[in-house]
Amino acid sequence: MGADYYTLLGITKSADQESVKKSWRRLAREYHPDRNPSNKPEAEEKFKQISEAYNVLGNPFKRKLYDGVDGLNPIPDPHFPPSCTSSTSPKESPFNFSSFSIGGSRDRNKAPPYYHKCYFSLEELYTGTTKIVKTPNRVYNDIPILFNLYCSFPDIQFQEEVFTIDVKPGYKDGTKITFPNKGIIVDGYNRGDFVVLVVQKTHDVYQRVWNDLVITQKIDLLEALTGKTLYVRTLDGRHLKVPVEDIVRPGYEVVVPDEGMPITKEPGKKGNLRIKFDVEYPGSLSGEQKSDLTRVLRRNKN
């Protein structure tokens, strides 16, 4: 859940709604970026945090949910595909409290969205894929207790539904695929959204940096000085021939254009493949090897 919202607004849990609003207004004026030109980045971050806190605590429904979030510990539905799971940590509730605009009447009458994690390999995010997702088909036993305690609401439940999600090439970790009005059902409130959250699995070889793909290639000192031809297997199974002709110095990398991740919003375009190097040095040198190396390097220096 991140920082405590009450602490961010400088209030206690017993504060009434008017006190919440007054505290937020005071802090919003104090930390507005336009009022802090000499410290703008920090002010922007603080302003964002207090706005998020008010977004939750300023809404009585979401505030009651937030106050009870430590009691939320839903059990993963056994019918979910193995690559897709709901959030299970008490500190990582599947219900999202901060995605509403401040004060919107439409949002105040709508149940919060339900986040459902789906895990994808980097290969799947490179080529694109489809997956079947099912909503839970049961009432979460612990959630009605929470609601009865704070809100006197009836059971929260889902209508079991099956969705096909289309994951386009280049989707990033954290991409949200929203099915409007397909989430939790709470009597007296508009049905919430069902949100599939794309989670990228860690890859053994590649690291994704925005739209670039980064790998680290081990080479020995001789190869670093004299060159080497690399053969790199891409995420879609091709083999790239990459000649390394320059001397590999610290921080040196080879950039192969258009061999990174697809850019979802720009079909046909890709980021770059960046190859970094880990130079392995010999453990020891004989006297003769040191003499030969010294002679060669001094000749090159002159």
C-alpha positions in Angstrom: 0.0 0.0 0.0 3.0 2.3 0.4 3.2 5.2 2.8 0.5 5.6 5.4 -2.2 8.0 4.1 -3.0 9.4 7.5 0.6 10.2 8.2 1.0 11.9 4.8 -1.9 14.2 5.6 -0.8 14.7 9.2 -4.0 13.5 10.7 -5.2 10.7 13.0 -7.6 7.9 12.1 -10.3 9.6 14.2 -10.2 12.7 12.0 -13.6 13.6 10.5 -14.0 14.2 6.8 -13.9 18.0 7.1 -10.5 17.7 8.9 -9.3 15.5 6.1 -10.2 18.1 3.5 -8.7 21.0 5.4 -5.4 19.2 5.9 -5.2 18.2 2.3 -5.9 21.8 1.1 -3.2 23.2 3.5 -0.6 20.7 2.3 -1.6 21.0 -1.4 -0.9 24.8 -1.1 2.3 24.2 0.7 3.7 21.6 -1.7 2.3 22.8 -5.0 5.2 22.6 -7.5 4.5 26.2 -8.6 5.2 27.4 -5.1 8.5 25.5 -4.9 10.5 26.4 -8.0 13.8 25.8 -6.3 12.8 22.3 -5.1 10.3 21.3 -7.8 11.1 17.5 -8.2 10.7 16.9 -4.5 7.6 19.1 -4.3 6.0 17.3 -7.2 6.5 13.9 -5.5 5.1 15.2 -2.2 2.1 16.8 -4.0 1.5 13.5 -5.8 1.6 11.6 -2.5 -0.8 13.8 -0.6 -3.2 13.9 -3.5 -3.2 10.1 -3.6 -3.8 10.1 0.1 -6.8 12.5 -0.1 -8.1 10.6 -3.1 -8.7 7.7 -0.7 -9.3 9.3 2.7 -11.5 12.0 1.2 -14.0 9.3 0.0 -15.8 7.7 2.9 -16.3 4.4 1.1 -12.7 4.1 0.0 -11.5 5.3 3.4 -13.4 2.4 5.2 -11.9 0.0 2.7 -8.4 1.4 3.4 -8.9 1.3 7.1 -9.6 -2.4 6.9 -7.0 -3.3 4.2 -4.8 -5.3 6.7 -7.7 -7.7 7.1 -7.9 -8.4 3.4 -6.1 -11.6 2.6 -8.0 -13.3 -0.2 -7.0 -16.9 -1.1 -6.0 -17.4 -4.8 -8.8 -19.1 -6.8 -7.7 -22.6 -7.8 -9.5 -22.2 -11.1 -7.1 -19.4 -12.2 -4.6 -20.3 -14.9 -1.1 -20.9 -13.3 0.3 -17.8 -15.0 -2.5 -15.6 -13.6 -3.1 -14.9 -9.9 -4.9 -12.5 -7.8 -3.0 -10.4 -5.2 -2.7 -12.4 -2.0 -0.5 -10.2 0.4 -2.4 -8.3 3.0 -0.3 -5.3 2.1 -1.0 -5.8 -1.6 -4.8 -5.8 -1.7 -6.3 -6.7 -5.1 -8.6 -3.7 -4.6 -7.1 -0.5 -5.9 -7.9 2.7 -3.9 -5.9 5.4 -5.8 -7.1 5.1 -9.4 -10.1 7.5 -9.0 -10.2 11.2 -9.7 -10.6 13.4 -6.6 -14.2 14.2 -5.9 -15.8 12.7 -9.0 -19.4 11.8 -8.3 -19.4 9.0 -10.8 -16.4 7.3 -9.0 -17.9 7.8 -5.6 -20.8 5.5 -6.6 -18.6 2.8 -8.2 -16.9 -0.1 -6.4 -13.1 -0.1 -6.6 -11.4 -2.0 -9.4 -10.1 -5.5 -8.8 -6.5 -6.1 -10.0 -5.7 -9.6 -11.4 -2.1 -10.3 -12.1 -1.0 -12.3 -15.2 2.6 -13.3 -15.6 4.2 -13.4 -19.0 7.7 -14.4 -20.3 9.7 -11.8 -22.1 9.3 -14.0 -25.2 5.5 -13.7 -25.0 5.7 -9.9 -24.6 8.1 -9.8 -27.6 5.9 -11.8 -30.0 2.5 -11.1 -28.4 0.1 -13.7 -27.2 -3.4 -14.4 -25.9 -4.5 -15.8 -22.6 -7.7 -16.9 -21.0 -8.6 -15.2 -17.7 -11.4 -16.2 -15.3 -12.9 -14.0 -12.6 -13.3 -15.6 -9.2 -16.6 -17.6 -8.9 -17.1 -17.2 -5.2 -17.6 -14.7 -2.4 -14.4 -13.9 -0.4 -15.4 -15.0 3.1 -13.1 -12.4 4.8 -14.2 -9.4 2.8 -17.9 -9.4 3.8 -16.8 -9.5 7.5 -14.7 -6.4 6.8 -17.6 -4.7 5.1 -20.1 -5.6 7.8 -17.8 -4.3 10.4 -17.2 -0.9 8.8 -20.0 -0.3 6.4 -22.9 -2.7 7.0 -22.7 -3.8 3.4 -23.8 -7.2 2.1 -21.5 -9.7 0.6 -19.0 -8.7 -2.1 -19.1 -11.2 -5.0 -18.1 -11.8 -8.6 -20.2 -13.1 -11.5 -18.0 -15.8 -12.9 -16.9 -14.8 -16.4 -14.2 -15.8 -18.8 -12.2 -13.3 -20.8 -9.7 -13.6 -23.6 -6.9 -11.0 -23.3 -4.9 -9.9 -26.3 -1.4 -9.1 -25.3 0.2 -7.0 -28.1 3.9 -7.2 -28.9 5.8 -4.8 -26.7 3.5 -4.6 -23.8 5.4 -3.5 -20.7 5.4 -4.7 -17.1 2.6 -2.9 -15.4 0.4 -2.6 -18.5 -3.3 -2.6 -17.5 -6.0 -4.3 -19.6 -9.4 -3.1 -18.3 -12.7 -4.8 -18.6 -15.2 -2.0 -17.5 -17.9 -3.0 -15.1 -16.8 -6.6 -14.8 -15.3 -6.5 -11.4 -16.7 -6.8 -7.9 -20.4 -6.4 -7.2 -21.5 -4.5 -4.1 -25.1 -3.8 -3.4 -25.9 -0.1 -3.7 -22.8 0.7 -5.9 -22.1 0.5 -9.6 -20.1 -2.6 -10.5 -16.3 -2.1 -10.4 -13.8 -2.8 -13.2 -11.9 -5.9 -13.7 -8.2 -5.0 -14.4 -5.7 -7.5 -15.7 -2.2 -6.4 -14.7 0.7 -7.5 -17.0 3.6 -8.8 -15.0 6.9 -9.6 -16.8 8.8 -12.6 -15.6 12.6 -12.3 -15.1 14.6 -13.6 -18.0 17.8 -15.6 -17.7 19.6 -13.8 -20.5 17.9 -10.5 -21.4 17.1 -7.5 -19.4 14.5 -5.0 -20.6 15.3 -1.3 -20.3 12.3 0.6 -21.7 12.2 -0.6 -25.3 15.8 -1.8 -25.4 17.0 -5.3 -24.7 20.3 -5.6 -22.9 22.5 -8.6 -22.6 26.0 -9.1 -21.0 28.5 -11.1 -23.0 31.6 -12.7 -21.4 34.8 -12.4 -23.4 38.4 -13.0 -22.5 41.1 -10.3 -22.6 42.5 -11.5 -25.9 39.0 -11.2 -27.5 38.6 -7.8 -26.0 41.8 -6.6 -27.6 41.6 -8.4 -31.0 37.9 -8.8 -31.7 35.3 -11.5 -31.8 32.2 -12.5 -33.7 29.1 -13.0 -31.4 26.1 -15.1 -32.2 23.1 -13.9 -30.3 19.8 -15.9 -30.1 16.8 -13.5 -30.3 13.6 -13.8 -28.3 11.8 -15.0 -31.5 14.4 -17.7 -32.1 16.6 -16.1 -34.8 20.4 -16.0 -34.6 22.2 -12.7 -35.0 25.8 -12.5 -36.2 27.3 -9.5 -34.4 31.0 -8.7 -35.2 33.0 -6.9 -32.4 35.8 -5.1 -34.1 36.7 -2.3 -31.7 38.8 -2.7 -28.6 36.4 -3.5 -25.7 37.1 -0.8 -23.1 35.3 -0.4 -19.7 31.7 0.8 -20.4 31.9 -0.2 -24.1 28.8 -1.7 -25.6 27.6 -2.7 -29.1 24.2 -1.4 -30.2 22.3 -3.3 -32.8 19.4 -1.1 -34.1 15.9 -2.4 -34.3 16.5 -5.6 -32.4 15.0 -4.6 -29.1 11.4 -4.8 -28.0 8.5 -3.9 -30.3 7.1 -0.5 -29.6 3.4 -1.1 -29.1 2.3 2.4 -30.0 4.5 2.5 -33.1 3.8 -0.7 -35.1 6.8 -1.9 -37.1 9.3 -0.1 -34.9 11.6 -1.6 -32.2 14.1 -0.5 -29.7 17.7 -1.5 -29.8 19.7 -4.5 -28.7 22.5 -3.4 -26.4 25.4 -5.8 -25.8 27.6 -5.1 -22.8 30.8 -6.9 -21.9 32.3 -8.7 -19.0 36.0 -9.1 -19.7 37.6 -12.1 -18.0 41.2 -11.5 -17.2 43.8 -14.3 -16.8 44.5 -15.5 -13.3 48.2 -15.2 -13.7 51.0 -14.6 -16.3 54.4 -16.2 -16.7 57.5 -14.0 -16.9 57.8 -14.7 -20.6 54.1 -13.8 -21.2 54.6 -10.5 -19.3 57.7 -9.7 -21.4 55.8 -10.4 -24.6 52.8 -8.4 -23.6 55.0 -5.5 -22.4 56.8 -5.5 -25.7 53.6 -5.5 -27.8 51.9 -2.8 -25.8 54.9 -0.5 -25.7 55.3 -0.8 -29.5 51.7 0.1 -29.9 52.1 3.1 -27.6 55.0 4.4 -29.6 
